Each structure stands twice: as C-alpha cells, then as structure tokens.
Amino acid sequence: MNTLPSQPGPRRRTVIAAASAAVLASGGCSSPPSRTLRFFTSHQAAVVTDATARIAPGPRDDPAEAGHPGAREAGVTAYIDAMLGALDDLGAGPPPPVFAGGPWSNRHTSGPNLMASFARLDPVARIAWRKRLTRWRRQYTSGIATLDRLAGGDFTRAAAAAQDKILASRAAAGFTALLFEHTIEGMYAVPEYGGNRGLAGWRDIGFPGDAQPRGYTAGEVERSDGHDPAGQTGVVADVLKLLGAI
C-alpha cells in the first residue's frame, strides 16, 4: 500500500467502516485490557497511539470526526500491546488471551461473561501463535523506528499532515498495512480482547454486538449496521487495494 485515503473526515471513516466488516465476522485477535504495558516502551506506545489515530481519527485528531470515536477513544494501543504480549509469562496461570470463550457474553443477558474465559491452546496452536507474535513484535519494533526516523527523530512531534505523509510513504508501507489491520481489530473486535473500549467502535456504527442468546430483533436485522459503504465504489476500491497489501 502506497497511499492512505487522501480526503479527511467522512471518506476515511467510510473506509474504516467497510474494513470493519471482516473483523465483526471473525471476532478479531487476542488480548484483554491491560493497565500496564506488556510489550511497548512508553515512547513506542505513544508512537502507535498517534499512528493509529491518523488511521482511525477521532474528534481530537480531526474536527470532521466530532461525535465519532477513533483509535484513541477505543483503546487501540492497549489492544495491540496486550496482543503482542499475549504469550509472555504464561507459567501455570490461566489460558493466554488468544481465543475468547463463549458461547456468549452478558451484554444481552444476565449472569457471567463467558466470553472473558479464554480457551487453552493446544501445543500446535501455541507454536503457531508464538511464531506469529514473534514476527509481529519484530515488525512493530522496526516499524516504529522507521516512523521516528522519517519524522526526523520523534514521530509524535510531527504535525498531523506530516504523520499522514509518513504513514503513506513507501518506506512505511508494510508497517502501515499491519497497523491498519490491527487498528480495525482494536476498534471493532469484541471488547474482551482489549479494544473497542466502552463499545466505542460498535456504538459509532450502530452495531448491537454479539446478541446471543436472545438473538437479533426484527428491527436490528432490518436496520443492520447503517449505511452500506459498498455503495461507494471509489472507497471500496481503496479498501480492496489496502487489504491486498496486508
């Protein structure tokens, strides 16, 4: 991917909404909320926070997004950090936060939140996840360093327009593609994985979330999750081009 959507506000928001469909179908990746950093240094977390906020801007990042939460509001950095540290210091403790349990949460029913109980990984799955997370950790370490270098030393000190240009550059393209994927997950995956804080992502697009065991009402089915972004062919082309680079 060589470019981010160039127009601010609603156009970028529509791209995000289109890409969120795959996450809502899959449930996302790993990781519960974390009050302390598991993998990032404080500077790395600050860079990721600024970068994800350019991919999914909220009201603090773009006046056109007033009333629409972005990556900052959804806690995307905490989601990514906890995901990258998901297999650290397991010992004999609880299962790693990779696959949320079920069959449902307590969002639409009384009782315990069964989604918060994570499934144990078999040896093969653990090896596969270890390899995947090791690769991502390397990509984040080098990618953050690249953003800092392109910004002249500190990405967080660059102006928003300069940050956009850096993220859209060829030098950062591979990392931006990975960051886009994880930003969408952090905004729209079930909150047990650590993002979508306060259901910010779901509320913004009118998605009621997992509705088991009550199911969806007739009104929810008819209303779906709002406007269908697939009707805007230019945006769909941008999304398909972006996803092809991931």
PATI-493795 format. One line per 5 residues: their letters; for each residue y negated, x, z negated of C-alpha. Coordinates in steps of 0.001 Angstrom, whole numbers, plus 500000, padded with zeros to 6 digits. Example, Ala and Ser with C-alpha at 12.3 -4.5 7.8 and 13.67 -1.06 7.14 Angstrom:
REM residues 2
AS) 504500,512300,492200 ~ 501060,513670,492860 $
//
This chain:
REM residues 246
MNTLP) 500000,500000,500000 ~ 496670,501467,501012 ~ 494247,498688,500091 ~ 493631,496145,497396 ~ 492194,492750,498368 $
SQPGP) 488565,493578,499099 ~ 486904,490302,498140 ~ 486219,489656,494435 ~ 486964,486652,492292 ~ 488984,483754,493668 $
RRRTV) 490570,485707,496549 ~ 492047,488305,494210 ~ 493030,485557,491757 ~ 494897,483732,494544 ~ 496829,486897,495409 $
IAAAS) 497841,487215,491758 ~ 498941,483571,491596 ~ 501056,483988,494728 ~ 502794,487084,493382 ~ 503454,485416,490020 $
AAVLA) 505990,483028,491565 ~ 508715,485683,491664 ~ 508142,486565,488024 ~ 508306,482940,486897 ~ 511622,482650,488695 $
SGGCS) 513121,485840,487279 ~ 511776,485880,483727 ~ 510309,489363,484080 ~ 511363,492636,482491 ~ 511622,493876,478944 $
SPPSR) 509715,494127,475746 ~ 508445,492250,472694 ~ 504936,492523,471292 ~ 504108,495857,469659 ~ 501206,496590,467320 $
TLRFF) 501520,500345,467802 ~ 502022,502391,470954 ~ 505618,503263,471738 ~ 505126,505483,474789 ~ 501480,505832,475836 $
TSHQA) 498917,508028,474147 ~ 495718,506197,473241 ~ 493993,507612,476329 ~ 496862,506664,478619 ~ 496792,503129,477200 $
AVVTD) 493050,502938,477851 ~ 493528,504033,481473 ~ 496293,501474,482018 ~ 494143,498768,480424 ~ 491254,499488,482785 $
ATARI) 493507,499810,485823 ~ 495406,496588,485207 ~ 492091,494832,484566 ~ 490980,495796,488070 ~ 494218,494385,489494 $
APGPR) 494001,491190,487422 ~ 490377,490938,486271 ~ 489279,488629,483525 ~ 485786,487477,482527 ~ 484929,490885,481038 $
DDPAE) 485756,492559,484353 ~ 484364,490178,486979 ~ 481778,487403,486441 ~ 483590,485320,489058 ~ 486582,485108,486681 $
AGHPG) 484701,483242,483931 ~ 487224,480948,482257 ~ 490188,482799,483763 ~ 492040,485307,481558 ~ 493059,488596,483098 $
AREAG) 495251,491545,482190 ~ 493180,492408,479107 ~ 493440,488913,477692 ~ 497168,488655,478441 ~ 498004,491941,476687 $
VTAYI) 499469,493579,479781 ~ 499131,497145,478450 ~ 501145,496289,475339 ~ 503808,494738,477576 ~ 504084,497864,479731 $
DAMLG) 504039,500251,476775 ~ 506757,498374,474917 ~ 508844,498154,478087 ~ 508678,501903,478648 ~ 509795,502498,475061 $
ALDDL) 512453,499793,475013 ~ 515413,502165,474638 ~ 513818,504569,472170 ~ 515245,504963,468658 ~ 517902,502288,469028 $
GAGPP) 520314,503585,466401 ~ 522351,500787,464850 ~ 519466,498331,464961 ~ 519021,495138,466968 ~ 519649,494956,470726 $
PPVFA) 516973,496544,472913 ~ 514356,494108,474237 ~ 515599,494091,477811 ~ 517191,490677,478357 ~ 515751,487761,476392 $
GGPWS) 518314,485438,474867 ~ 518364,481682,475010 ~ 519189,479131,476128 ~ 515647,478064,475200 ~ 512610,478815,473088 $
NRHTS) 510956,476497,470595 ~ 507916,475864,472817 ~ 509039,472327,473587 ~ 511458,471655,470761 ~ 511792,472242,467056 $
GPNLM) 513947,474934,465493 ~ 514222,478681,466033 ~ 513012,480510,469120 ~ 516309,481539,470662 ~ 514535,483453,473439 $
ASFAR) 513434,486017,470858 ~ 517034,487117,470266 ~ 517790,489767,472876 ~ 521195,490324,474462 ~ 523123,493514,473810 $
LDPVA) 523530,495856,476756 ~ 526966,496952,477826 ~ 527373,500714,478454 ~ 526850,500438,482214 ~ 523701,498321,481850 $
RIAWR) 522329,500721,479265 ~ 522827,503698,481580 ~ 521152,501815,484446 ~ 518170,500824,482302 ~ 517857,504338,480903 $
KRLTR) 517611,505728,484439 ~ 515108,503061,485485 ~ 512884,503580,482447 ~ 513054,507359,482775 ~ 511810,507055,486349 $
WRRQY) 509014,504663,485385 ~ 507916,506883,482499 ~ 507550,509813,484890 ~ 505617,507618,487317 ~ 503224,506446,484604 $
TSGIA) 502619,509943,483268 ~ 501854,511367,486708 ~ 500088,508218,487931 ~ 497668,508112,485010 ~ 496945,511807,485512 $
TLDRL) 496227,511098,489182 ~ 493773,508305,488332 ~ 491963,510629,485917 ~ 491843,513416,488491 ~ 490487,511133,491213 $
AGGDF) 487847,509899,488762 ~ 486703,513419,488020 ~ 488419,513678,484656 ~ 488496,510250,482991 ~ 489312,507052,484861 $
TRAAA) 487949,504902,482029 ~ 484443,506356,482518 ~ 484306,505405,486204 ~ 482397,502310,487307 ~ 484430,499254,488312 $
AAQDK) 483737,499772,492032 ~ 484850,503399,491769 ~ 488009,502353,489909 ~ 488795,499888,492694 ~ 488342,502603,495305 $
ILASR) 490620,504987,493396 ~ 493368,502379,492982 ~ 493148,501584,496708 ~ 493350,505232,497779 ~ 496348,506803,499455 $
AAAGF) 496679,509294,496619 ~ 497234,506490,494090 ~ 499069,504027,496370 ~ 502564,504470,494928 ~ 501385,504163,491342 $
TALLF) 499133,501188,492133 ~ 502092,499350,493649 ~ 504157,499886,490490 ~ 501198,498938,488308 ~ 500677,495721,490304 $
EHTIE) 504301,494731,489768 ~ 504145,495316,486023 ~ 500736,493654,485714 ~ 502105,490450,487222 ~ 505103,490596,484894 $
GMYAV) 502873,491156,481880 ~ 500718,488179,482773 ~ 503359,485616,483717 ~ 506716,486530,482144 ~ 507888,484676,479051 $
PEYGG) 505827,485912,476070 ~ 508912,487167,474220 ~ 508698,490203,476491 ~ 505316,491109,475036 ~ 502783,489991,477629 $
NRGLA) 501338,486580,478529 ~ 499629,486717,475122 ~ 498793,483271,473813 ~ 500373,481925,477025 ~ 497171,483058,478749 $
GWRDI) 498779,483501,482159 ~ 500662,480210,482089 ~ 497688,478213,480862 ~ 495497,479627,483597 ~ 497780,478462,486415 $
GFPGD) 498799,475210,484725 ~ 502427,476240,484254 ~ 504091,474473,481285 ~ 506568,477304,480802 ~ 510246,477050,480042 $
AQPRG) 510779,473388,479196 ~ 514418,473384,478133 ~ 515935,471359,476592 ~ 513511,468494,477265 ~ 513091,469348,480950 $
YTAGE) 510002,468606,483027 ~ 508193,465289,483094 ~ 507686,463432,486372 ~ 504000,464333,486215 ~ 504739,468021,485799 $
VERSD) 507120,468003,488750 ~ 504606,466183,490944 ~ 501699,468346,489825 ~ 503731,471575,489998 ~ 501535,474529,489035 $
GHDPA) 498443,473656,491017 ~ 497191,474666,494435 ~ 499766,476326,496692 ~ 498410,479753,497656 ~ 500837,479929,500565 $
GQTGV) 498399,477767,502500 ~ 496023,480723,502811 ~ 497748,482819,505425 ~ 495463,485831,505011 ~ 496268,486071,501324 $
VADVL) 499990,485618,501933 ~ 499867,488475,504433 ~ 498165,490660,501827 ~ 500788,489794,499229 ~ 503714,490425,501573 $
KLLGA) 502210,493748,502594 ~ 501734,494692,498955 ~ 505213,493654,497870 ~ 506687,495572,500776 ~ 505219,498731,499294 $
I) 506810,498215,495882 $
//
